[in-house]
């Protein structure tokens, strides 16, 4: 790593100077964030019926009535 970077020692300690590994981890995490955002948008647009099989069924449809008969 070049010494003009202020945090080059930190990067060297994390990735041992392996730029490819650093870029790979960055790419994976970026893809994961975009996938989650796309999926959340997709679920909002579909207007699916109240899904009680999902653990977070109230997250996407906060205006839906809360079912009293669901046992957690």
QUISULSUL-V591315 format. One record per pair of residues at least 6 apart in sequence whose ideal C-beta (glycine too) atoms are under 8 Angstrom apart, sorted by the first residue. I is the first residue (numbers start at 1). GAP is how many residues later the second one is. Records with the same first field share a line. If there is no record, write none. Layout:
# QUISULSUL-V591315
I=GAP ; GAP
This chain:
# QUISULSUL-V591315
1=7 ; 10 ; 11 ; 16
2=6
5=6
11=6 ; 11
14=8
15=6 ; 7
40=20
43=17
44=16
48=12
50=7 ; 11 ; 14 ; 17
51=6
52=15 ; 18
58=6 ; 8
